[in-house]
Amino acid sequence: MHKPGYEFTTDELRNVMETNFFGPFELTRRLLPVLENNNGRIVNIAIPIGVLPRFNPFAYKTSKAAFNVMAQSLAQNFTEKGKSVEIFSIMPGATTTDLNGNITGEYVKTAEEAGKLIASFILDGKKHNGEIINLNGAIADYNHGLF
């Protein structure tokens, strides 16, 4: 998480992309018929991909940027083709996990707190197709530099 981007090998970056982008893409693609038959919703967990002074994990951020583009692009495809599937992403904010060494702090959520926040957007009764929702409910707008 703290390794500078220029120190990554292509193979290391590829491994992260396989996990955080290609894996979810393939799962989405293969489940699409089932999701479409059931008015499915695909909910991704996203992260801010802009410049943040204390958060710059190169490979992870790069893979999540591709992940966000996938969600927005597929949402547009679903709408254009009239598919009864919705895809969106939620950025729950800093959450203690094994990935970050179980960090703690004033602004760090437990997994349970993050789960409740995520569920609140899933269950709010609103359409969120193509949105990337920040923890405060604001919609990230990468076209205008707002995240």
Beta strands, then each sheet from edge to edge (+ up, - down):
strand 1: 41-45
strand 2: 86-90
strand 3: 132-133
sheet 1: 1+ 2+ 3+
end
